[in-house]
Amino acid sequence: MLNLLPFLTKLSENLQTVSNRINKYLKKSNAKQIHDVRTSIRRLDATFSTLPKKYRNGSPLSDYVLQCKELFKINSEIRDFDIIYEKLRKYPSSGQRDNIIDALKKTRKLKLERAKNVAVLLKSIDTGTILDELGVTDKELQKRYNKIVSRLISIIESTFPVVLANPLAIEELHDLRIACKKLRYMLELLPDDNKLAVQTRQSLQKIQDNLGSIHDFDFTIGYLRSLPQSSNEIQEIVDKENDIRRLQFEKFVNYSKRQLRISPDSFLFKIRTFKLSA
């Protein structure tokens, strides 16, 4: 059960966390700070999206969250470039490989400048006053929360079998990863004494980590394949990344089969319990 007072406390805490991490991000925009500001925005968005529509539109809070999403989007692009860079730097130097790395660095620098401009704007906003006009009730909150959780569970239930049956179902894999991530953050809004929620969050985290690793391979491979006139060296990198991706997918399948077995401990059984109670 989602109660109003703890929820509003969590919303306020998430706002403050975003503000604190933006300050750190502006001082040092390394991989850790990019990760931290992105996760804080995800948590803020989870609490914000739980509010009924009339509180999500045309308010100082909605404007703030919208700007946060812009910062999140740019930093996600920066992270993707960092992933490609980290993968490429493991391979021997070659003309095209080095040119790609140089281009990634230049693009990253431009995007980081843009991200910092958004972060500076967010820093100037007083987050202490943007919750003053919320008059949401327990009933409204619970209804909206149940709707979101039910939708996310439906996506997971429909995409999981497709992904397990087809390692190249990249679109469904992406949808499954995002749904698992969003559901995990939604379950964080429930009290910590809800053992089912805690256990399910742990399963979602492991599944999300596996899917995230596979997504990184897919993004890198897709990027390299999109390059015009790829050299033999780049094709060799693509082939090797594909081999590692295949092993990572097998790891994901093996873990998922254990989690999806027909028993009260199975992952899908647990999330269906949330859906039924919603």
C-alpha positions in Angstrom: 0.0 0.0 0.0 1.3 3.4 -1.0 0.6 6.0 1.8 0.5 9.8 1.2 2.9 11.1 3.9 5.8 8.6 3.2 5.3 9.2 -0.5 5.5 13.0 -0.2 8.6 12.6 2.1 10.2 10.4 -0.6 9.3 12.9 -3.3 10.9 15.7 -1.3 14.0 13.5 -0.6 14.3 12.7 -4.3 14.2 16.3 -5.2 16.9 17.2 -2.8 19.0 14.3 -4.0 18.8 15.5 -7.6 19.8 19.0 -6.5 22.8 17.7 -4.5 24.0 15.4 -7.3 23.7 18.2 -9.9 26.0 20.3 -7.7 28.6 17.5 -7.7 28.1 16.9 -11.4 28.9 20.5 -12.2 32.1 20.3 -10.1 33.3 17.1 -11.7 31.4 15.5 -14.6 33.1 12.0 -14.6 31.4 8.7 -15.2 30.4 8.3 -11.5 28.7 11.7 -11.3 26.9 11.1 -14.6 25.7 7.7 -13.3 24.6 9.3 -10.0 22.7 12.2 -11.5 20.9 9.8 -13.9 19.8 7.4 -11.2 18.6 10.3 -9.0 16.5 11.7 -11.9 15.1 8.2 -12.5 13.9 8.0 -8.9 12.5 11.5 -9.0 10.6 10.6 -12.2 9.2 7.5 -10.6 7.7 9.5 -7.7 6.6 12.3 -10.0 4.9 10.0 -12.5 2.9 8.5 -9.6 1.1 11.8 -9.1 -2.3 12.2 -10.8 -2.4 14.0 -14.1 -3.7 17.3 -12.7 -0.5 17.5 -10.5 1.8 16.6 -13.3 0.8 19.3 -15.8 1.5 23.0 -15.7 3.2 23.1 -12.3 6.6 24.2 -11.1 7.3 20.6 -10.3 6.4 19.4 -13.8 8.7 22.1 -15.3 11.5 21.0 -13.1 11.1 17.3 -13.9 10.9 18.2 -17.6 14.3 19.9 -17.4 15.7 17.0 -15.4 14.6 14.6 -18.2 16.5 16.8 -20.7 19.6 16.5 -18.6 19.0 12.8 -18.3 18.7 12.4 -22.1 21.9 14.2 -22.8 23.8 12.3 -20.1 22.5 9.0 -21.5 24.0 9.9 -24.8 27.3 10.8 -23.2 27.2 7.5 -21.3 26.6 5.6 -24.6 29.6 7.3 -26.1 31.7 6.4 -23.1 30.7 2.7 -23.4 31.8 2.6 -27.1 35.0 4.3 -26.2 35.8 1.9 -23.3 35.1 -1.1 -25.6 37.2 0.3 -28.5 40.2 1.1 -26.3 40.6 -2.5 -25.5 41.6 -3.2 -29.1 44.9 -2.5 -30.9 45.3 0.9 -32.5 44.4 1.3 -36.1 43.6 4.2 -38.4 39.8 4.0 -38.3 39.6 2.8 -34.7 41.6 5.9 -33.6 39.6 8.2 -35.8 36.4 6.9 -34.2 37.7 7.5 -30.7 38.7 11.0 -31.6 35.3 11.7 -33.0 33.6 10.2 -29.9 35.7 12.5 -27.7 34.8 15.6 -29.7 31.0 14.8 -29.7 31.1 13.9 -26.0 32.7 17.3 -25.2 30.0 19.2 -27.1 27.2 17.2 -25.4 28.8 17.7 -22.0 28.8 21.5 -22.5 25.1 21.3 -23.4 24.3 19.1 -20.4 26.1 21.5 -18.1 24.0 24.4 -19.4 20.9 22.5 -18.5 22.4 21.6 -15.1 23.2 25.2 -14.3 19.6 26.1 -15.1 18.3 23.4 -12.7 20.7 24.5 -10.0 19.1 28.0 -10.1 15.7 26.6 -9.2 14.6 26.6 -5.6 13.4 23.0 -5.1 12.2 23.8 -1.6 9.0 25.6 -2.8 7.8 23.5 -5.7 5.9 21.0 -3.6 3.8 23.6 -1.8 0.7 23.3 -4.0 0.3 19.5 -4.0 -3.1 18.5 -2.6 -3.2 14.9 -3.7 -5.1 12.3 -1.7 -4.2 8.7 -0.7 -7.0 7.4 -3.0 -5.7 9.3 -6.0 -2.2 8.3 -5.4 -2.9 4.6 -5.0 -5.1 4.5 -8.1 -2.3 6.1 -10.2 0.4 3.9 -8.7 -1.6 0.7 -9.4 -2.2 1.7 -13.0 1.6 2.3 -13.6 2.6 -0.9 -11.9 0.0 -3.0 -13.8 1.2 -1.5 -17.1 4.8 -2.2 -16.5 4.1 -5.8 -15.4 2.1 -6.4 -18.5 5.0 -5.2 -20.6 7.4 -7.6 -18.7 5.1 -10.5 -19.1 4.6 -10.0 -22.8 8.3 -9.3 -23.7 10.1 -11.8 -21.5 9.2 -14.9 -23.6 10.0 -13.1 -26.8 13.5 -12.1 -25.6 14.3 -15.5 -24.3 13.2 -17.1 -27.5 15.1 -14.7 -29.8 18.5 -13.3 -28.9 18.2 -10.8 -31.7 14.8 -9.3 -30.6 16.6 -6.1 -29.8 13.5 -3.9 -29.6 11.8 -6.2 -27.2 15.0 -6.5 -25.2 15.1 -2.8 -24.9 11.4 -2.6 -23.8 12.0 -5.3 -21.2 15.0 -3.6 -19.8 13.3 -0.3 -19.4 10.1 -1.9 -17.9 12.2 -3.8 -15.3 14.1 -0.6 -14.5 10.9 1.5 -14.1 9.2 -1.2 -12.0 12.2 -1.5 -9.7 12.0 2.2 -9.0 8.3 2.1 -8.5 8.7 -0.7 -5.9 11.2 1.4 -4.1 8.2 3.7 -3.2 6.8 0.9 -1.0 7.8 0.5 2.6 11.0 -1.5 3.2 9.1 -4.0 5.4 7.3 -5.2 2.3 9.4 -8.3 1.8 7.9 -9.2 -1.5 8.7 -5.8 -2.9 12.3 -6.0 -1.6 12.8 -9.5 -3.1 11.3 -8.5 -6.4 13.5 -5.4 -6.6 16.5 -7.6 -6.2 15.5 -9.9 -9.0 14.7 -6.8 -11.2 18.1 -5.4 -10.5 19.9 -8.6 -11.6 17.8 -8.9 -14.7 18.3 -5.2 -15.5 22.1 -5.5 -15.1 22.2 -8.4 -17.5 20.0 -6.7 -20.0 21.9 -3.5 -19.6 25.2 -5.3 -20.5 23.6 -6.8 -23.6 22.2 -3.4 -24.6 25.7 -1.9 -24.4 26.9 -4.5 -26.8 23.9 -3.9 -29.1 24.5 -0.2 -29.1 28.2 -0.5 -29.8 27.7 -3.0 -32.5 25.0 -1.0 -34.1 27.1 2.2 -34.0 30.1 0.5 -35.6 28.0 -1.2 -38.3 26.5 2.2 -39.2 29.9 3.6 -40.1 30.5 4.1 -43.8 33.2 1.9 -45.3 34.3 0.1 -42.2 37.8 -1.4 -42.2 38.7 -5.0 -41.7 39.9 -4.0 -38.2 36.5 -2.6 -37.3 34.7 -5.6 -38.6 36.9 -7.8 -36.5 35.9 -5.7 -33.4 32.3 -6.1 -34.3 32.7 -9.9 -34.6 34.5 -10.1 -31.3 31.9 -7.9 -29.5 29.2 -10.2 -31.0 30.9 -13.2 -29.6 31.0 -11.7 -26.1 27.4 -10.5 -26.5 26.4 -14.1 -27.3 28.0 -15.3 -24.0 26.3 -12.5 -22.1 22.9 -13.5 -23.5 23.4 -17.1 -22.6 24.2 -16.0 -19.0 21.0 -14.0 -19.0 18.9 -16.9 -20.3 20.3 -19.3 -17.7 19.6 -16.9 -14.9 16.1 -16.1 -16.2 15.2 -19.8 -16.6 15.9 -20.3 -12.9 13.9 -17.2 -12.0 10.9 -18.1 -14.3 10.5 -21.7 -13.1 6.9 -22.6 -12.1 7.0 -22.1 -8.3 5.9 -19.5 -5.8 9.5 -18.1 -5.8 9.5 -17.4 -9.5 10.0 -13.9 -10.7 6.8 -13.7 -12.8 4.8 -15.2 -10.0 6.0 -12.4 -7.7 5.2 -9.6 -10.1 1.8 -11.1 -10.9 1.0 -10.8 -7.2 1.6 -7.1 -7.4 -0.6 -6.9 -10.5 -3.4 -8.7 -8.9 -3.3 -6.5 -5.8 -3.2 -3.3 -7.9 
